[in-house]
């Protein structure tokens, strides 16, 4: 059973953070992750920050949005700016982005319309 519609726009972002900047990164991401999961970012269906078990300064963001417009809106928010400013400050060693979409397998999760 699904709630709402499918998630058409998702990204997997893998970043390696400079080791001496990990705490700064986590502070910046706390705002982005937490507020992305609220009505301040209504098109965001899911936002997870995962930490690599073997490399403590490597992280993966899993972000899922209702559609491309919702993903674009996310980048206009103040909470996204926390991440953008950290990145601009030079704390990221490397970053890769994979644009993906959720599968259409019945029973998978979908965008929660929050109604």
Buried (B, 14 or more C-beta within 10 A) or exposed (E): EBEBEBBBBBBBBBBBBBEEBBEBBBEBBEBBBEBBBEEEBEBBBBBEBEEEEEEEBBBBBBBBBBBEEBBEBBEEBEBBBBBEEBBEEEBBEEEEEEEEEBEEEEEEBBBBEEE
